[in-house]
């Protein structure tokens, strides 16, 4: 029995997120199905996080304990032979027995992409959110500074009944414009459910002039979810990488 570490990318458009769900198409479910056939018994694969329905990943890390005669490269090739073409295993490595993709993660980087140009790009249409208005990027950058650091992000979580700590640390929040594309690059030690998408939705409200920086500050302090902005659509979000010590 060997613990293996996987680096995975996927287009989340047609999936109900990472986490296995009964009778639903999920990333974890597809991976486990192929691994179970390969090993001749049920296999559980553990992801570094649970990306939501429609969210993409370029660098999801996962681990699974396997009993197989195949080496790491052969496992990778087997998976890529039988997985659908919107999921790819980039790398498989032997890991220490104690490695756990979720518990050992120390940080994650996400990128959220918007487009506000005059003509919508066709070929990457599944990977950005179309904006009918042009937001003020400088105003958004000013509001982004408010969100940096350690805060209670309970109002930036879609789950109002969250019982565990909602304190998180965001140490990078860059907003970059490239022609019609606007990218929000966010790094933190961890994120609540829909947290990045709510942060982006809030910053866009500032960019559109519908929220002020003071209201963003209030959203960090107020107990009511509606004080933050709306949740940005899933299609624009991509998990870029996961950090480990």
C-alpha positions in Angstrom: 0.0 0.0 0.0 1.5 3.3 -1.1 0.3 6.9 -0.6 0.4 8.8 -3.9 0.2 12.5 -4.5 -1.7 13.7 -7.6 -1.6 17.1 -9.5 -4.9 17.5 -11.4 -6.4 20.0 -13.8 -10.0 20.1 -14.9 -12.7 22.1 -16.7 -15.5 22.2 -14.1 -18.2 23.3 -16.5 -20.2 20.1 -16.6 -19.5 18.9 -13.0 -21.2 19.4 -9.7 -17.9 20.3 -8.1 -15.1 18.2 -6.7 -16.9 16.4 -3.9 -18.4 13.0 -4.6 -22.3 13.1 -4.6 -24.8 10.4 -5.2 -26.0 10.3 -8.8 -24.1 13.4 -9.7 -21.2 14.0 -12.1 -18.2 15.1 -9.9 -14.5 15.3 -10.3 -13.8 13.1 -7.2 -16.3 10.6 -8.5 -14.7 10.3 -11.9 -11.2 9.8 -10.4 -12.3 7.3 -7.9 -14.2 5.3 -10.5 -11.1 4.9 -12.7 -8.8 4.2 -9.8 -11.2 1.6 -8.4 -11.2 -0.3 -11.7 -7.4 -0.1 -11.9 -6.9 -1.4 -8.3 -9.8 -3.9 -8.3 -11.4 -2.4 -5.2 -13.0 0.8 -3.9 -10.6 3.7 -3.7 -11.0 7.1 -2.0 -9.1 10.1 -3.3 -8.8 13.1 -1.1 -8.6 16.6 -2.6 -7.0 19.7 -1.2 -10.4 21.4 -1.3 -13.9 21.1 -2.5 -14.3 23.4 -5.6 -18.0 24.2 -6.3 -20.1 23.3 -9.2 -18.8 24.9 -12.4 -15.4 26.0 -10.9 -12.2 25.0 -12.7 -8.7 24.0 -11.5 -5.3 24.1 -13.0 -3.5 22.8 -9.9 -5.7 20.7 -7.6 -3.6 18.5 -5.3 -5.0 15.1 -4.1 -3.8 11.9 -2.5 -4.9 8.3 -2.5 -3.5 5.1 -0.9 -3.2 2.5 -3.6 -2.3 -1.2 -3.8 -1.0 -1.6 -7.3 2.0 -2.9 -9.2 2.0 0.1 -11.5 4.6 2.8 -10.9 3.7 6.5 -10.6 4.1 7.2 -14.3 2.0 4.2 -15.3 -0.8 5.3 -12.8 -0.8 8.7 -14.4 -1.0 7.3 -17.9 -3.8 4.8 -17.0 -5.9 7.6 -15.5 -5.4 9.9 -18.5 -6.4 7.0 -20.8 -9.7 6.4 -19.1 -10.7 9.8 -17.7 -12.9 12.1 -19.8 -11.0 14.7 -21.8 -12.0 17.6 -19.4 -10.0 16.1 -16.5 -6.2 15.5 -16.7 -3.7 14.1 -14.2 -0.5 16.2 -14.7 1.7 14.3 -12.3 1.7 11.4 -9.9 4.3 11.0 -7.2 4.9 8.7 -4.2 4.2 10.6 -1.0 5.0 10.0 2.6 2.4 7.8 4.4 1.3 10.8 6.5 0.7 13.2 3.6 -2.9 14.4 3.4 -3.8 16.7 0.6 -6.4 18.7 2.6 -4.9 18.8 6.2 -1.3 19.5 5.1 -2.2 22.4 2.7 -0.9 25.7 3.9 -2.4 28.0 1.3 -4.2 28.3 -2.0 -4.1 30.6 -5.0 -7.3 31.4 -7.0 -7.8 33.4 -10.1 -11.2 34.9 -11.1 -11.5 36.2 -14.6 -13.9 38.8 -16.0 -14.3 40.4 -19.4 -15.7 43.8 -20.3 -14.5 44.3 -23.8 -16.7 45.2 -26.7 -16.7 41.8 -28.3 -16.9 38.6 -26.2 -14.1 36.1 -26.9 -15.6 32.9 -28.2 -13.0 30.2 -27.4 -12.5 30.8 -23.7 -16.2 31.7 -23.1 -16.5 29.0 -20.4 -13.7 30.6 -18.3 -14.7 34.2 -17.7 -17.7 36.2 -16.5 -19.0 38.8 -19.0 -19.5 42.2 -17.5 -22.0 44.5 -19.2 -20.5 47.5 -17.4 -16.8 48.6 -17.2 -15.8 48.7 -13.5 -13.3 51.2 -12.1 -10.2 49.1 -11.5 -8.5 51.7 -9.2 -11.6 51.9 -6.9 -11.6 48.0 -6.7 -7.9 48.0 -5.8 -8.6 50.5 -3.0 -11.4 48.3 -1.7 -9.2 45.1 -2.0 -6.7 46.6 0.5 -9.5 46.4 3.1 -9.9 42.7 2.6 -6.2 42.0 3.1 -5.0 40.5 6.4 -6.7 38.3 8.9 -10.4 39.0 9.4 -13.7 37.2 10.3 -15.1 36.6 6.8 -18.4 35.2 8.0 -20.3 37.6 5.7 -18.3 36.4 2.7 -19.5 32.8 3.2 -22.6 31.3 1.5 -23.3 29.1 4.5 -25.0 31.2 7.2 -24.9 28.3 9.7 -21.1 27.9 9.6 -20.2 26.6 13.1 -16.4 26.4 12.7 -14.2 29.5 12.8 -14.8 31.9 9.9 -11.5 33.7 10.5 -9.2 33.5 7.5 -6.1 35.3 6.3 -5.9 36.8 2.8 -2.3 37.9 2.1 -2.6 38.7 -1.6 -5.4 40.2 -3.7 -4.2 41.6 -7.0 -6.5 43.1 -9.7 -4.9 43.1 -13.1 -6.3 44.4 -16.4 -5.2 42.9 -19.7 -7.2 44.5 -22.5 -10.8 43.5 -21.9 -9.8 40.9 -19.3 -9.8 41.7 -15.6 -8.2 39.1 -13.3 -8.5 38.9 -9.5 -5.6 36.9 -8.1 -6.2 35.8 -4.5 -3.9 33.9 -2.1 -4.8 32.9 1.4 -4.3 30.3 4.0 -7.8 28.9 3.4 -11.2 30.0 2.1 -14.8 29.6 3.2 -17.5 28.3 0.9 -17.9 30.8 -2.0 -15.6 33.2 -0.2 -13.5 34.2 -3.3 -16.6 34.6 -5.4 -18.3 36.8 -2.8 -15.1 38.9 -2.5 -15.0 39.4 -6.3 -18.8 40.2 -6.4 -18.2 42.8 -3.6 -15.2 44.4 -5.4 -17.2 44.6 -8.6 -20.0 46.4 -6.8 -17.4 49.0 -5.7 -16.1 49.2 -9.3 -19.6 49.8 -10.6 -20.2 52.5 -8.0 -22.8 50.6 -6.1 -20.8 50.1 -3.0 -18.2 52.2 -1.2 -14.9 51.2 0.6 -16.6 52.0 3.9 -19.4 49.6 3.1 -16.8 46.9 2.4 -15.3 47.6 5.8 -18.8 47.3 7.3 -19.3 44.0 5.6 -16.3 42.6 7.5 -17.8 43.7 10.8 -21.6 43.2 10.3 -23.3 40.0 11.2 -25.7 40.0 8.2 -24.6 38.3 5.0 -26.4 40.8 2.7 -24.0 43.5 3.7 -21.4 42.0 1.4 -21.8 42.0 -2.4 -23.4 39.3 -4.6 -21.7 36.0 -5.4 -19.9 36.1 -8.7 -20.7 33.3 -11.1 -18.7 30.0 -10.8 -17.5 30.0 -14.4 -14.9 32.7 -13.8 -13.1 31.0 -10.9 -10.1 28.7 -11.2 -8.0 27.1 -8.5 -4.4 27.8 -9.6 -2.3 26.1 -7.0 -2.1 24.6 -3.5 0.8 25.3 -1.1 2.6 22.8 1.1 5.6 23.2 3.4 
